[in-house]
């Protein structure tokens, strides 16, 4: 669990909310895809990649705005 705490905290050791939210969103995204496959849905890797890229881009935007002080 130490690796998880270090992954979700900032340089001073405090829990970083944006990292926690991003981790939860990524888990929910992958879980929703797995559930759709379980229910007999079709897997489209292009759409999965675009969605994952959107999550990563949103997190990068959040970090950028926080560093600007907005």
N, C-alpha and C positions, 0 to 999 in steps of 0.2 A: 504494500500500500504506500510505501514511501515514494516509489516512482510516480504514483498517481498524484500524490500531494505536491511533489516537485513540478510535475507537468502542469498542474492547475494553479500554481502560485506565481507571483511576480518575483522580482529580484530581492525584495525585502522579506519574502516569506509569507506575505499575506495572500489569502485566496483571491484570485482575480476573477471577478464575476463574468467578464466577457469570455474568458476561456472555459468556464464552467458551462455557460449557455451554449457556446459553440460545440462543446463535447456532447451535451445532451441533444442538441439538434442533429448532430452527426449520427448518434446512436439511434434516434428516432427515425431518421432518414433511411438508414440501413435496415432497421427493423420493419419499416413500412414496405420496403422493397422485398424483403424476405417473406413477409406475410402475403403480399400480392402473388409471389411465386408459389407459395403454399396453397393458395386458393385457386391456382391454375392459370394465373396471368402469364403474359408474355414478357420476357426480359429484353429490354432494348439497351444495350451497353452505351449507345450514344446519349440517350436521355439520362441514364444514370450518371455518366461522366459530366454532363452539363449541369445536372443538379448538384453534384459534389463540388464542381467548380464554383457554382453560385454560393454555396456555403462558405467555401474558402475565401472567395472574393468579399463576401459580406463581413467575414471576420477581419480581413485585412483593412476594409473600410472603417470598421469600428475601432481598430487599433490606431489607424491614422487620425481619425477625428479625436480620439482621446488624447493623443500626443499633441495635437494642435491646441487642446484646451477648450474645444467646443462641446 
